[in-house]
Amino acid sequence: MTSTVPFQLIDDDEFDWEAAVREIDVACETANNPSFTTINQASSSNFTPPVNIFNNSSYYSSTKTGTCKQSTLDKFIGKARPPVNPAVEVRHHQGNGIINSDERTCCVEIDAEAAKTWIYPVNVPLREYQLAITKTALFTNTLVALPTGLGKTLIAAVVMYNYFRWFPDGKIVFAAPSRPLVMQQIEACHNIVGIPQEWTIDMTGQVCPTKRACFWKSKRVFFVTPQVLEKDIQSGTCLAKHLVCLVIDEAHRASGNYSYCVAIRELLAIPVQLRILALTATPGSKQPAVQQIIDNLQISALEYRNESDPDVIPYVHDRKIELIEVALGKEAVDINKQLVEVIHPYVARLSTLGLLQK
């Protein structure tokens, strides 16, 4: 039976249709924009390490643009396009779920010529798995899980160097909880990919906040502890809007209110569009724990290798375990004897109560 109720068109005055149309037009323009083509060489710099140069055109062709978990550089490219005609009135609607274009683009200009290529060093032996992981990490927020000694440091250095090239005014941060890890990464960035030392700074909690504020303004590549990163973002001394790449070492720590998690939440609240690369040798054995890391660090891709993977086996050395028993010295024996005498009354009492086995 046909309904006799007339069709009623509901006009939602709260929805900004003009803004929606503009968003669709921008998305179509992004998909069809041929601004990135192949070139034969990268832009010159003061330091030119032996490198392979790769074309980026295949990576910019994606029409998908995520909100937080980015998969391409589309969000950064806005600054490389001609500005919108100022004579055209632009209205931004805050209540309809459409994000303002100003909030979705990075405030740091991209070097469109340099961004046509990415560089990989040839002054180190080529490992195919490192090259493949680097390709992913350059254009997707990636969690890299590799056993110790298989080259996470090199991958991070290559990603940091290319973002250093692509964004002449951008800032890159490497965060690690221990001093040896920081020093290892500093050496790789200077010696393997050639990031100029005058642009880098190592900051720990021992550096006073006033000096750190000056460094955030004058330097471009920062090696920091998670706690320093968290505090400086919260205080505003870190120029968060200029961050383009954040590398997180020991990423398995990113749970709860650890400084890594707090820093990422602060950046998302600003909001900041940046590339995130997370590194770990021990991602966790349980799926919920790994998923928590992925969620907390806004990860889009997981690159996992173990020592049994075919592309990793050639670089894994067999472990030889030799057990050496060492007898306790006289001083250690005496201390052990005194400790036993001290705890004996308490152990005896607990045993009597049935709380300890005899």
C-alpha positions in Angstrom: 0.0 0.0 0.0 1.4 3.4 -1.0 1.9 5.9 1.7 0.0 9.2 1.3 2.3 11.1 3.6 4.0 13.9 1.6 7.8 13.8 1.5 9.3 16.4 3.9 12.7 18.0 3.2 14.5 18.8 6.5 16.8 21.8 6.3 19.5 21.5 9.0 20.5 25.1 9.6 23.3 24.0 11.8 25.2 22.3 9.1 27.5 24.4 7.0 27.1 23.0 3.5 29.4 25.5 1.9 32.2 24.4 4.2 31.4 20.8 3.3 31.6 21.5 -0.4 35.0 23.3 0.1 36.3 20.3 2.0 35.3 18.0 -0.9 36.9 20.3 -3.5 40.1 20.4 -1.5 40.2 16.6 -1.3 39.6 16.3 -5.0 42.4 18.8 -5.7 44.7 16.9 -3.5 44.0 13.6 -5.3 44.5 15.2 -8.8 47.4 17.5 -7.9 50.4 16.4 -10.2 52.8 18.7 -8.4 55.2 15.9 -7.4 57.1 14.5 -10.3 60.4 12.6 -10.7 63.7 14.4 -10.4 67.2 13.2 -10.9 68.9 14.7 -7.9 68.3 16.1 -4.5 68.8 19.6 -3.3 72.3 20.5 -2.3 73.4 20.9 1.3 76.6 21.6 3.2 77.0 17.9 3.9 76.5 15.4 1.1 76.8 11.8 2.3 76.9 8.9 -0.2 73.3 8.3 -0.8 70.6 6.6 -2.9 67.9 9.0 -4.1 64.4 7.7 -4.4 61.4 9.3 -6.1 58.4 10.1 -3.9 55.7 10.3 -6.5 54.2 7.0 -5.6 53.8 8.0 -2.0 52.0 11.2 -2.7 49.3 9.7 -4.9 47.2 8.4 -2.0 43.8 10.0 -1.8 43.2 9.0 1.8 44.1 11.5 4.5 43.7 10.3 8.1 42.8 12.5 11.1 45.5 11.6 13.6 47.2 8.5 12.3 48.7 9.9 9.1 49.6 7.6 6.2 51.0 10.2 3.8 52.4 13.8 3.7 49.2 15.2 2.4 48.6 17.2 5.6 52.0 18.9 5.2 51.7 19.8 1.6 49.1 22.6 2.2 51.9 25.2 2.7 53.4 24.3 -0.6 50.2 25.2 -2.5 49.2 28.7 -3.6 47.3 30.5 -0.9 43.5 30.8 -1.1 42.2 34.0 -2.7 41.8 36.5 0.2 38.8 38.1 -1.6 36.8 35.0 -1.0 35.1 34.8 2.3 36.0 31.7 4.2 33.7 30.6 7.1 34.6 27.7 9.4 31.9 25.8 11.1 32.9 24.5 14.6 29.8 22.3 15.4 29.5 20.0 12.4 32.6 17.8 12.7 34.5 19.5 9.9 38.0 20.4 11.0 39.3 23.8 9.9 41.9 23.6 7.1 44.3 25.7 9.2 44.2 23.0 11.9 44.9 20.2 9.4 48.0 21.6 7.8 51.5 21.9 9.3 52.6 25.4 10.1 56.0 24.6 8.8 56.5 25.1 5.1 57.6 22.0 3.1 60.4 22.3 0.5 58.4 20.9 -2.4 61.5 20.3 -4.5 63.4 18.4 -1.8 60.2 16.4 -1.0 60.2 14.9 -4.4 62.9 12.5 -3.3 64.0 10.7 -0.2 67.6 9.8 0.5 69.1 6.5 1.8 72.8 6.2 2.7 75.1 3.9 0.7 78.1 4.3 3.1 76.7 1.4 5.1 76.0 -2.2 3.9 72.5 -2.4 2.4 70.0 -4.6 4.2 66.8 -5.0 2.4 64.6 -5.2 5.5 66.0 -1.9 6.7 65.3 -0.2 3.4 61.7 -1.7 3.3 61.0 -0.5 6.9 62.4 2.9 6.1 60.1 3.3 3.1 57.1 2.6 5.4 58.3 4.8 8.3 58.8 7.8 6.1 55.2 8.0 5.1 53.3 6.3 7.9 53.3 6.4 11.7 55.2 3.2 12.3 56.0 0.9 15.2 59.3 -0.9 14.4 59.9 -4.1 16.4 63.4 -5.4 15.7 65.7 -7.6 17.9 68.6 -5.8 19.4 71.5 -5.3 17.0 69.5 -5.4 13.8 69.6 -1.7 13.0 66.8 0.3 14.4 69.2 3.2 14.9 69.9 3.4 11.2 66.2 3.4 10.3 65.6 6.3 12.7 68.5 8.3 11.4 67.4 8.0 7.8 63.8 9.1 8.7 65.1 12.0 10.7 67.4 13.2 8.0 64.8 13.2 5.3 62.4 15.2 7.4 65.3 17.5 8.1 65.6 18.0 4.3 61.9 18.3 3.6 61.1 20.9 6.2 63.9 23.5 6.4 62.3 25.2 9.4 60.9 22.0 11.0 62.0 20.5 14.3 62.8 16.8 14.8 62.8 15.1 18.2 64.4 11.8 19.3 63.3 10.7 22.7 64.9 7.9 24.7 64.9 7.0 28.4 68.6 6.2 28.8 71.8 8.1 28.0 73.5 5.3 26.0 70.6 5.1 23.6 70.7 8.8 23.1 74.4 8.9 22.4 74.1 6.0 20.0 71.5 7.9 18.0 73.5 11.1 18.0 76.4 9.2 16.5 74.3 7.7 13.8 72.7 11.0 12.8 76.1 12.7 12.6 78.2 10.0 11.0 75.8 8.0 8.8 73.4 10.6 7.4 75.3 13.7 8.2 72.9 15.9 10.0 75.0 19.0 10.8 76.1 19.2 14.5 75.4 22.9 14.8 71.6 22.1 14.4 71.5 19.4 17.1 71.3 19.6 20.8 71.2 17.0 23.6 68.8 18.0 26.4 68.3 16.2 29.8 66.7 17.3 33.0 70.0 18.8 34.1 69.6 21.6 31.5 67.6 24.4 33.1 64.2 25.3 31.5 65.5 28.8 30.5 68.3 27.3 28.4 66.0 24.6 27.0 63.6 27.4 25.8 66.5 29.0 23.9 67.5 25.7 22.4 64.0 25.0 21.2 64.1 28.3 19.2 67.7 28.0 17.8 68.1 24.3 17.1 66.3 21.9 14.8 67.2 18.3 16.0 66.7 17.4 19.6 67.8 14.4 21.6 65.8 14.4 24.8 64.4 12.3 27.6 60.7 11.5 27.7 60.3 13.6 30.9 61.9 16.7 29.3 59.7 16.4 26.2 56.6 16.1 28.4 57.4 19.1 30.6 58.5 21.4 27.7 55.3 20.7 25.7 53.2 21.4 28.8 55.1 24.6 29.6 55.0 25.8 26.1 58.8 26.1 25.7 58.8 23.4 23.1 57.6 24.9 19.8 55.1 22.1 19.2 53.6 23.6 16.1 57.1 23.3 14.4 57.5 19.6 15.2 57.5 17.5 12.0 59.0 14.2 13.2 59.1 12.5 16.6 61.1 9.3 17.1 60.3 7.3 20.3 62.8 4.7 21.5 61.9 2.0 24.0 58.3 2.4 22.8 57.1 -0.6 24.9 57.1 1.8 27.8 54.3 3.8 26.3 51.5 2.8 28.6 49.3 4.5 31.2 50.6 8.0 32.1 54.2 7.5 31.1 55.8 10.6 29.6 55.5 9.3 26.1 51.8 8.9 26.3 51.3 12.3 28.0 53.4 14.1 25.4 51.5 12.5 22.5 48.1 13.5 24.1 49.3 17.0 24.5 50.4 17.2 20.9 47.1 15.8 19.6 45.2 18.4 21.7 47.1 21.4 20.1 46.7 19.8 17.4 50.0 19.0 15.7 50.5 17.1 12.4 53.8 15.1 12.6 55.4 11.9 11.7 55.8 9.4 14.6 58.3 6.6 14.5 58.3 4.2 17.5 61.2 1.7 18.1 61.4 -1.3 20.4 63.1 -4.7 20.7 60.4 -6.1 23.0 56.9 -5.0 21.9 55.2 -7.4 24.3 53.9 -11.0 24.1 50.2 -10.2 24.6 48.0 -8.6 22.0 46.3 -6.1 24.3 49.7 -4.8 25.4 50.8 -4.2 21.8 47.5 -2.7 20.9 47.8 -0.2 23.8 51.2 0.9 22.5 49.7 1.3 19.0 46.8 3.4 20.3 48.9 5.5 22.7 51.4 6.4 20.0 48.9 6.9 17.1 50.6 4.1 15.1 49.2 3.2 11.6 51.7 0.5 10.6 53.6 -2.3 12.4 56.9 -3.5 11.1 57.9 -6.6 13.0 60.8 -8.9 12.4 62.2 -11.7 14.6 65.4 -13.6 14.3 63.7 -16.4 12.2 62.5 -14.1 9.4 64.1 -14.9 6.1 65.3 -11.3 5.4 66.8 -11.1 8.9 68.5 -14.5 9.3 71.7 -13.6 7.3 72.4 -10.8 9.9 71.7 -12.8 13.1 74.7 -14.4 14.8 74.5 -17.7 16.6 74.6 -17.3 20.4 77.0 -19.4 22.4 76.2 -19.7 26.1 79.0 -20.7 28.4 78.2 -21.2 32.1 81.0 -20.1 34.4 80.5 -20.8 38.1 82.3 -18.3 40.4 82.9 -19.2 44.1 81.9 -16.5 46.6 84.8 -14.7 48.2 85.5 -14.7 52.0 83.8 -11.3 52.5 80.7 -12.4 50.6 80.5 -15.6 52.6 80.7 -13.7 55.9 78.0 -11.2 54.9 75.7 -14.0 53.8 76.2 -15.7 57.1 75.3 -12.6 59.1 72.2 -12.0 57.0 71.1 -15.6 57.7 71.5 -15.0 61.4 69.5 -11.8 61.3 66.5 -13.2 59.5 66.5 -16.7 61.2 64.2 -15.7 64.1 61.6 -14.2 61.7 61.8 -17.2 59.3 61.3 -19.6 62.2 58.3 -17.7 63.4 56.7 -17.6 59.9 57.4 -21.3 59.5 55.7 -22.1 62.8 52.6 -20.2 61.7 52.6 -22.2 58.5 53.3 -19.2 56.2 56.6 -20.6 55.0 57.7 -24.0 54.1 60.2 -25.6 56.3 
